[in-house]
Every structure is written in structure tokens, then in C-alpha cells.
Amino acid sequence: MCRNIKPLFNFEPPATDDETRAASLQFVRKISGFTHPSAANTAAFETAVDDVTAAAARLLAALETTAAPKNREREAAKAKERAVKRFSA
């Protein structure tokens, strides 16, 4: 589950709201242990996702770096290459 949470800072173009929410959803799923919460827990789960999304957006907006922004396509290609090496026999 956590492997789906990708770094969002210092990319060109910047992370979208959807990417931030997706990472927040994965985080809440991981710490709650629920992939899909029961009806009784849905409100609390969704509130947590909203809160984590807001906190993540504030964090990303506040972070600073002198490093050049990373290229999304290049980083995706590197990740794919690592996966091939990791999972090939």
C-alpha cells in the first residue's frame, strides 16, 4: 500500500490537488488498516483524508529548495528501470 505514495515536492509541473489527495488517501488507508471503510467509519475516514490532504498541501507550499525541479517523465523512467531490476529473475 505505501509503495503507492510518491514524493510530490519539487517536480515540474508541480503536484496536482488530485495527486496530493491520492497520497493522503493511501496514508489514511495504511494507518487505519481499511482499504474501504465500513459505513460506520466512512465519515471519520473521509474527514481524515481531507485533513491529511490539507496538511500535505500546506507542507508542499511551505517547503523550499535550491535544487532544480525534477522532471516527471525522467523520474518515472528511473522508477520503471528500478522495478525491472528488482522484479526480474
C-alpha positions as CSV (number, residue, x, y, z in Angstrom):
1,M,0.0,0.0,0.0
2,C,2.7,2.6,0.9
3,R,4.6,2.0,-2.3
4,N,1.8,4.0,-4.0
5,I,2.7,7.1,-2.0
6,K,5.1,9.0,-4.3
7,P,7.2,12.1,-3.5
8,L,5.3,15.2,-4.5
9,F,7.8,18.0,-3.8
10,N,10.0,19.8,-6.3
11,F,8.5,18.5,-9.6
12,E,7.9,20.4,-12.8
13,P,5.0,20.7,-13.2
14,P,4.1,20.8,-9.5
15,A,1.9,18.1,-7.9
16,T,-1.8,18.5,-8.6
17,D,-4.5,18.5,-6.0
18,D,-5.6,15.1,-7.2
19,E,-2.0,13.7,-6.6
20,T,-1.9,15.2,-3.1
21,R,-5.4,13.7,-2.3
22,A,-4.3,10.3,-3.7
23,A,-1.2,10.2,-1.5
24,S,-3.3,11.3,1.5
25,L,-5.8,8.6,0.8
26,Q,-3.1,6.0,0.7
27,F,-1.7,7.3,4.0
28,V,-5.1,7.1,5.7
29,R,-5.7,3.6,4.3
30,K,-2.3,2.5,5.7
31,I,-2.7,3.9,9.2
32,S,-6.3,2.9,9.5
33,G,-5.9,-0.6,8.1
34,F,-9.0,0.0,5.9
35,T,-9.0,-0.1,2.1
36,H,-12.7,0.6,2.1
37,P,-14.1,1.7,5.5
38,S,-17.4,0.4,6.7
39,A,-20.5,2.6,6.6
40,A,-20.0,3.4,10.3
41,N,-16.4,4.6,9.7
42,T,-16.8,6.3,6.3
43,A,-17.3,9.9,7.7
44,A,-14.3,9.6,10.0
45,F,-12.2,8.2,7.2
46,E,-13.2,10.9,4.7
47,T,-12.6,13.6,7.3
48,A,-9.1,12.2,7.9
49,V,-8.3,12.1,4.2
50,D,-9.5,15.8,3.9
51,D,-7.4,16.8,6.9
52,V,-4.3,15.0,5.6
53,T,-4.7,16.5,2.2
54,A,-4.9,20.0,3.6
55,A,-1.8,19.4,5.8
56,A,0.1,17.9,2.8
57,A,-0.8,20.9,0.6
58,R,0.4,23.3,3.3
59,L,3.6,21.4,3.6
60,L,4.3,21.3,-0.1
61,A,3.5,25.1,-0.3
62,A,5.9,25.9,2.6
63,L,8.9,23.7,1.5
64,E,11.8,25.4,-0.2
65,T,14.8,24.1,-2.1
66,T,17.7,25.4,-4.2
67,A,17.7,22.2,-6.3
68,A,16.3,22.3,-9.8
69,P,12.8,20.8,-10.2
70,K,12.8,17.1,-11.1
71,N,11.3,16.0,-14.5
72,R,8.3,13.7,-14.0
73,E,9.0,11.6,-17.1
74,R,12.6,11.1,-16.2
75,E,11.8,10.1,-12.7
76,A,9.1,7.7,-13.9
77,A,11.6,6.1,-16.3
78,K,14.1,5.6,-13.5
79,A,11.4,4.1,-11.2
80,K,10.4,1.7,-14.0
81,E,14.0,0.7,-14.6
82,R,14.5,0.0,-10.8
83,A,11.3,-2.1,-10.8
84,V,12.5,-4.2,-13.8
85,K,15.8,-4.8,-12.0
86,R,14.1,-5.6,-8.7
87,F,11.4,-8.0,-10.0
88,S,13.3,-9.7,-12.9
89,A,14.8,-13.1,-12.0
